[in-house]
């Protein structure tokens, strides 16, 4: 018999007549403030469960199911959530992890499409190959996180902290990253890796100071007023990109074609290796 207690009162919330919690069925159960820390919960089903304020830190949650679960303020610090599922593939079946603590978690190839992740803490987490399509991660902390090959199509990452993160091969097509912080982020990867893709993304007022953006794809991306000082954009693709009023002082534009980019009022006065067509040299700062 395994007893699951409240982390606040110590009261028994649930007694499970089993020797293990792997493959446990918690569907639609009320586990508010439950203490499920340091547990083996692989393949457990928490669909539609109430896990608000629950503590699942340092637990084994590989292949766990959380579709439709209510999880605001949940603590998942240090847990392994590899290939876990938080969404049924539509907004109505997605979990709510507003203000969740996911720092140092492993979310390798996890499914988080349409999930509410506002104000979540992903600091130093492994999110490689995870899917966040159409999710709301606004105001979240993803600093120092591994986002390699993750998918953020149509996701909301406005006001996010992505500083010092690894974004190699990540896809941000049509994503909103306005006012986000990507300072010192690694977006290029090694020669054998794919660079990050930001086709049709919004990066207005984003800070990308010192970021490695070599070979990164910014097709038709809005970089209006972005701060790209000291960034490396070697061989980046900026076809149709909007760099209006962007600050690119000391940024390296070696091998970058700027013929179709909007450079109006951008600060190219101290940019490095920028080959600006003659017809675009007016209205620059």
FENBEL-V22980 format. One record per residue. N is the residue number from 0. RES is the residue in one small letter. OMEGA is omega in whole degrees, -180 to 180 (* if undefined). Layout:
n=N res=RES omega=OMEGA
n=N res=RES omega=OMEGA
This chain:
n=0 res=x omega=178
n=1 res=x omega=-179
n=2 res=x omega=177
n=3 res=x omega=-174
n=4 res=x omega=174
n=5 res=x omega=-180
n=6 res=x omega=-178
n=7 res=x omega=-176
n=8 res=x omega=-176
n=9 res=x omega=179
n=10 res=x omega=177
n=11 res=x omega=179
n=12 res=x omega=-175
n=13 res=x omega=173
n=14 res=x omega=-178
n=15 res=x omega=-178
n=16 res=x omega=-179
n=17 res=x omega=178
n=18 res=x omega=-178
n=19 res=x omega=177
n=20 res=x omega=174
n=21 res=x omega=-178
n=22 res=x omega=-180
n=23 res=x omega=-179
n=24 res=x omega=179
n=25 res=x omega=-175
n=26 res=x omega=175
n=27 res=x omega=-179
n=28 res=x omega=177
n=29 res=x omega=-180
n=30 res=x omega=180
n=31 res=x omega=179
n=32 res=x omega=-180
n=33 res=x omega=175
n=34 res=x omega=178
n=35 res=x omega=-178
n=36 res=x omega=176
n=37 res=x omega=-179
n=38 res=x omega=172
n=39 res=x omega=-175
n=40 res=x omega=179
n=41 res=x omega=179
n=42 res=x omega=178
n=43 res=x omega=-178
n=44 res=x omega=179
n=45 res=x omega=-178
n=46 res=x omega=176
n=47 res=x omega=179
n=48 res=x omega=174
n=49 res=x omega=-180
n=50 res=x omega=-178
n=51 res=x omega=179
n=52 res=x omega=-177
n=53 res=x omega=178
n=54 res=x omega=176
n=55 res=x omega=-175
n=56 res=x omega=176
n=57 res=x omega=179
n=58 res=x omega=175
n=59 res=x omega=-175
n=60 res=x omega=179
n=61 res=x omega=178
n=62 res=x omega=178
n=63 res=x omega=-178
n=64 res=x omega=-179
n=65 res=x omega=-176
n=66 res=x omega=177
n=67 res=x omega=-178
n=68 res=x omega=177
n=69 res=x omega=-170
n=70 res=x omega=180
n=71 res=x omega=178
n=72 res=x omega=-179
n=73 res=x omega=179
n=74 res=x omega=179
n=75 res=x omega=-177
n=76 res=x omega=174
n=77 res=x omega=-178
n=78 res=x omega=176
n=79 res=x omega=-178
n=80 res=x omega=-178
n=81 res=x omega=177
n=82 res=x omega=174
n=83 res=x omega=-174
n=84 res=x omega=-180
n=85 res=x omega=-176
n=86 res=x omega=176
n=87 res=x omega=179
n=88 res=x omega=177
n=89 res=x omega=-175
n=90 res=x omega=-176
n=91 res=x omega=-179
n=92 res=x omega=-177
n=93 res=x omega=179
n=94 res=x omega=176
n=95 res=x omega=180
n=96 res=x omega=179
n=97 res=x omega=177
n=98 res=x omega=180
n=99 res=x omega=175
n=100 res=x omega=180
n=101 res=x omega=-178
n=102 res=x omega=179
n=103 res=x omega=176
n=104 res=x omega=171
n=105 res=x omega=-179
n=106 res=x omega=-179
n=107 res=x omega=177
n=108 res=x omega=177
n=109 res=x omega=-179
n=110 res=x omega=-177
n=111 res=x omega=179
n=112 res=x omega=176
n=113 res=x omega=-175
n=114 res=x omega=175
n=115 res=x omega=-178
n=116 res=x omega=-180
n=117 res=x omega=177
n=118 res=x omega=179
n=119 res=x omega=179
n=120 res=x omega=178
n=121 res=x omega=-174
n=122 res=x omega=176
n=123 res=x omega=179
n=124 res=x omega=175
n=125 res=x omega=-179
n=126 res=x omega=-176
n=127 res=x omega=179
n=128 res=x omega=178
n=129 res=x omega=-180
n=130 res=x omega=179
n=131 res=x omega=-176
n=132 res=x omega=178
n=133 res=x omega=177
n=134 res=x omega=178
n=135 res=x omega=179
n=136 res=x omega=-176
n=137 res=x omega=178
n=138 res=x omega=180
n=139 res=x omega=179
n=140 res=x omega=177
n=141 res=x omega=-178
n=142 res=x omega=178
n=143 res=x omega=-179
n=144 res=x omega=175
n=145 res=x omega=-178
n=146 res=x omega=-177
n=147 res=x omega=177
n=148 res=x omega=176
n=149 res=x omega=-178
n=150 res=x omega=180
n=151 res=x omega=-180
n=152 res=x omega=177
n=153 res=x omega=-180
n=154 res=x omega=177
n=155 res=x omega=178
n=156 res=x omega=-179
n=157 res=x omega=179
n=158 res=x omega=179
n=159 res=x omega=174
n=160 res=x omega=179
n=161 res=x omega=-176
n=162 res=x omega=178
n=163 res=x omega=180
n=164 res=x omega=178
n=165 res=x omega=-174
n=166 res=x omega=-177
n=167 res=x omega=177
n=168 res=x omega=179
n=169 res=x omega=-179
n=170 res=x omega=-179
n=171 res=x omega=-178
n=172 res=x omega=179
n=173 res=x omega=180
n=174 res=x omega=178
n=175 res=x omega=177
n=176 res=x omega=180
n=177 res=x omega=177
n=178 res=x omega=179
n=179 res=x omega=-179
n=180 res=x omega=178
n=181 res=x omega=-178
n=182 res=x omega=176
n=183 res=x omega=179
n=184 res=x omega=177
n=185 res=x omega=-178
n=186 res=x omega=-174
n=187 res=x omega=-177
n=188 res=x omega=177
n=189 res=x omega=-178
n=190 res=x omega=-178
n=191 res=x omega=-179
n=192 res=x omega=176
n=193 res=x omega=176
n=194 res=x omega=176
n=195 res=x omega=-179
n=196 res=x omega=-179
n=197 res=x omega=-178
n=198 res=x omega=178
n=199 res=x omega=179
n=200 res=x omega=177
n=201 res=x omega=179
n=202 res=x omega=-179
n=203 res=x omega=-179
n=204 res=x omega=178
n=205 res=x omega=176
n=206 res=x omega=-177
n=207 res=x omega=-175
n=208 res=x omega=177
n=209 res=x omega=-179
n=210 res=x omega=175
n=211 res=x omega=-176
n=212 res=x omega=178
n=213 res=x omega=177
n=214 res=x omega=-179
n=215 res=x omega=-177
n=216 res=x omega=179
n=217 res=x omega=-178
n=218 res=x omega=178
n=219 res=x omega=180
n=220 res=x omega=178
n=221 res=x omega=179
n=222 res=x omega=-179
n=223 res=x omega=178
n=224 res=x omega=176
n=225 res=x omega=178
n=226 res=x omega=-175
n=227 res=x omega=-179
n=228 res=x omega=177
n=229 res=x omega=178
n=230 res=x omega=176
n=231 res=x omega=180
n=232 res=x omega=-179
n=233 res=x omega=178
n=234 res=x omega=176
n=235 res=x omega=180
n=236 res=x omega=-177
n=237 res=x omega=-179
n=238 res=x omega=178
n=239 res=x omega=-179
n=240 res=x omega=179
n=241 res=x omega=178
n=242 res=x omega=-177
n=243 res=x omega=178
n=244 res=x omega=178
n=245 res=x omega=177
n=246 res=x omega=-177
n=247 res=x omega=180
n=248 res=x omega=179
n=249 res=x omega=174
n=250 res=x omega=-177
n=251 res=x omega=-179
n=252 res=x omega=-179
n=253 res=x omega=177
n=254 res=x omega=-178
n=255 res=x omega=175
n=256 res=x omega=-177
n=257 res=x omega=-173
n=258 res=x omega=-177
n=259 res=x omega=180
n=260 res=x omega=176
n=261 res=x omega=-176
n=262 res=x omega=-173
n=263 res=x omega=177
n=264 res=x omega=177
n=265 res=x omega=-180
n=266 res=x omega=178
n=267 res=x omega=-174
n=268 res=x omega=-179
n=269 res=x omega=178
n=270 res=x omega=-178
n=271 res=x omega=173
n=272 res=x omega=180
n=273 res=x omega=178
n=274 res=x omega=-175
n=275 res=x omega=178
n=276 res=x omega=-176
n=277 res=x omega=-177
n=278 res=x omega=179
n=279 res=x omega=-176
n=280 res=x omega=174
n=281 res=x omega=179
n=282 res=x omega=173
n=283 res=x omega=175
n=284 res=x omega=*
